Amino acid sequence: MQSTGGSKRVTIADVARSAGVSTSAVSKVLNNAYGVSPAMRERVRTAMADLGYRPHAAARGMRGRTYTLGVLLASIRNAFYADLLDGMNAALRDTEYALFLGSSGSSEMADQTRLIHAMVDRQMDGLILIAPAVRRTEVVRLAAEVPTVVIGHHDPSPAYDCVVNQDGTGVDLVIDHLVGLGHRDIAHLSHPTVRGTQWEQRPEHHVRAAYRAAMDRHGLADLARIEHSGYSDEGGYRGARELLTSARPPTAIFAGADVAATGVFRAAAELGLRIPEDLSLAGYNNTSVAALAPVSLTSTTRRAP
């Protein structure tokens, strides 16, 4: 918060004096309360801007609102998460809310649980949890205290809201496309199941089931193969190396996340394989990375209506 003389903190009283209104009028403007005329609102906001006043976050929290939202994700390296954050920022641009990001750097339950507790302890007004590895019972408990949105998991609950893809339709588009190109031996790179979290419908579960169903629909069930190597560049690299050096290397790979598909490019290059001439590759999530000219990755996602 800026000060008027370099040492004194600008207060709500300073704003009131500058705007020629009462401190209660300033409070009403800060809280977007009813009963404030447009002219008064403009005077107060002008005074706030001139003085460099910003509301004290801790004081606002004591009054019941901090105008902060906590976002939990496993890694900042996944371009899909970056796309989600862009959407959140766009939705909040004309509001007083600010996003605070918690990246655990892993899918470890303990690391993510610690971050969520830190967000709740700082009285954030809401939580947005992207494919959390936190135990589901803990999410339900915290959601009773703080409004919570879970992105990715298909496990419904009256305690929190869910935002999910139509993964079955999205995967069908990928497999239909690859089969249409003449492929039969299509392998899938998936993410290892995180044990003990109580989430029964994680996104990778739905994508794996949809992949098996699509292969079966095309009469290719016996050729279906899943490598649980992880949704990361390194995971995609390791999974692709395992598949492409096996006794029966696939002619096409479907990566369950675009970030894993980037690792397939590296593995294929090391093995002297060209994409798409020698190996077809498709990702999932349709991130901004897929559209880059040097990558030009086939990718899809299917948003829920």
N, C-alpha and C positions, 0 to 999 in steps of 0.2 A: 504494500500500500504506500503511495506517495505521501509526502508530508508537505505542509504549506511553507515551512521554513527550514527544512532539512533535518529536523530533529523531532518535531511534534507530530504525533500520529493524527491523521485526519479522522474526525469522528462524525457521527450522525448529527451531532449538534452543530458542527461546522457547516455541514451541508445545509441544515435548516436555516442557519443565519444567512448564508450566501443566497439561498433561494427565497428568503423572506417568508418562510412557512414554519409550521410547528414540527417538532421531531416526530410526532405521531403521523403527520402527513408524509414525511420521508419514509417512515416504516411502511406505510400503506403502499407507497410506490415500490419499495424494495420487495414487498410480498405480493405485488400484483393484486392488491385487494380492491374490492368494490368501493365506490364513493369518491374516486379521484378523477377530477376533470382532466381532459387532454392538456389544457394549458398548464395546470399545476404539475402534471406528470412531466411535461417538457421542461418546466423551470427546474424541477428537482434533478432531472437527468443532466441538464446542462451544468448545474452546479456541481454534480458529482464528477462530470468530465473535466471541468475547469480545475477542481481541487485534486483530481487524481484519486478520488475515493473508491475503494472497493470494500464490499461487506466483509466483516471478519468471519471466516469460515467456522471457527469454533463457537462463536456467539450464535451464529445462525443454527448450528447443530443443537445448541441448548434450547432453542426455540422450536426444534422439531424438524428442521430441514437444512441440508447442507448443499443441495443442488449439485451433488456429485453421484456418478454411477460407476461402479466397479466392474471391469471386464476381465474375466479370467480366461487365459488360453495357455496351451502347453508350450508353444514355441513361437517366436516372432519370425522364424525362418519360413513358415508356411505362407505362401502367397494368398491362399484362400482366406486366411485370417485377416490379412491386410485388406482384402476386398470387403470383408465384413465390417472392418473398422471404418473404411471409407463411407460405407452406407450409414453406419451409426452417426458419424460426424456430420454427414449431410442432413440427417434427420434432426440433429440437435443444434444446427448452425444458428437458428434464429431464436434459441431459447437461452436461459441462464445456466443450463446444465453443462457440466464438463465431465469428460470420460477420464477415468484413472485406470491404467493398464497394469495387470498383474500377470507376468509371464513366468511360469514355473521352470521353464527350460527342460521339462520332462513330463512324462505321464505318470510320475510317481504320486500315489495317493497322499502321502504325508506332506509333500511339498505344496500340492494344490490346496489341501485342507488348511495349511498354515496361512496361505495367501488369502483365502476366503475369510478366515477368522480376522485377519488384519483389516480387511475391508469393512466387515461388520463392526469391529471395534472403533473404527474411524467414522462411524455413523453415516455411511454412504446410503443414499436414498433408495438405491436399487442395485441388483446384481445381474450381470449378463454372463452366463457360464457357457463357454464354447466347448462342447464335447467333454465335459468334466470327468476326471478320474476319481473325484471325491466320492466317498460312499453315498449312495442314494438316500439312505435314511438321514444322513447329516444334511444333505441339500433340502430335504423336506422339512427338517427341524428349523433350519435357518430361514427358509422361505416363509415360515409362519411369523417371523419377525420382520423380514425385509422382502419387499416385492422382488421376485426372481423370475428370470427368463432363462430357459435351458435351450441351447441351440445344438441341433444334431441328433440327440437321443430321442428315440420314439416312445420312451416310457412315459405315459400320461400320468398326471396327478392333479388333484384340485388345488394343491399347495402352490404350484408354479405353472407358468405358461411354457409351451414348447414351440419352437420354430424348426421345421424339418423340411427336407427335400422329398419329392416323390421319387425315391431311389429306384423303385422297381421300374418305372417308366424310363428314367434316365439310363439305367443299365441296359434295358432292352434296346434303346437307340444305339448304344455302343456296339453290342454284340450283333445286332441286325446289320449295322454298317460293315463290320469286319467280315461277317459271313457273306455279305453282298459283294465284297472284294474277292471272294473265293477262298477265304481261310476256313479251316476246320480245326486245326490245332491252336487253340487260343487259350493262353494261360492268364491267370489273374494274380496280380500283386496286391495283397491285403495287409491289414494291420493286426498284430498279435492281440488277442483278447486280454484286457486288463482284468486280472483276477481279483475277486473279493470286493468289487465296487457295488454289486447288487444291481447294476444296470443291465437289463436283459435285452434291450433293443438299441444298442449302440449303432451308429451309422455303418460301421464296417460289417456288422452282422447282417444288416439289410442288403448291403451291396453284394456280399458273398452269396446270400440266399438268392438274390435276383440273378446273379451270374450263373449259378447252377441251374436255375429254372430256365433261363434263356438258352443255355447250352442244350439242356434236355429238350426244349421246344424245337430246336433245330436238329435233333437226333444226334447230338454230339456229347452226350453225358459221359461216355466212356473216355473222352479226350479231355475232359475238364480237369484242370490242375490249379491249385491255389498255393502260393508261396506267401507265408506270413512274415514278411520281412520288415514291415513298418512303413508308415507314411512320412518319409523323409527322403532327402536326396541320397543319403547313405543307405537307407533301407531299400530304396529302388535299385541302387547299384548292386548291393549284395544279392537281392532277389533275382535280378536279371542275370547276374553272373552264374548263379546256381541253375537257373533254367536254361540258359544258352550254352552251358558247357555240359548239360546232361546228355544221356544217351539218345534222348528224343527232344531236341530243342524245338520250341514252338515257332510257328511262322508269324504269330502275332501275340502281343502282350497288351492286356488291359490293366492299367494301373488305377487303383482305387482313389488316387489323389494325384493332381498334377505335379506336386512336389516330388512324389516318388517317380513319376515319369521322367523327370530331369536326370535322375540317377541312371535310368535305363539308357539314355543317350550316351552317358560316359562309359557304361559297360559295353555297349555295342561298339563304340569307337575302339576300345581296347582290343576287342575281338575281331576287328576288321569288318564289321557289319555296317551297312549303310541303312539309314532310315529315311524314306520308306522302301527303298529298292530291295533290300534283303530282309527287312523285318518291319512289319507294321506295328505301330504303337498308338494307343489311345489312352488319354487320361480321363480324369473326372473332377468336376468342380468348375471347369471353364473359367479359370483364373486369367488375369491379365498377362501372366507369363506365357500362357499357351499361344497368345496372339503375337508374340514377338517374332519378327521376320526370321531370325536365325533358327528359331525353334519351330514355329508353325505346327504346333501340336494339335492333333485332333482331340477335342475334349468336349464334354457335355455336362450339363446338370439339369435337373428338372425341379423348379421351384413349386412348392405347394400353392394351390390357388388361394 
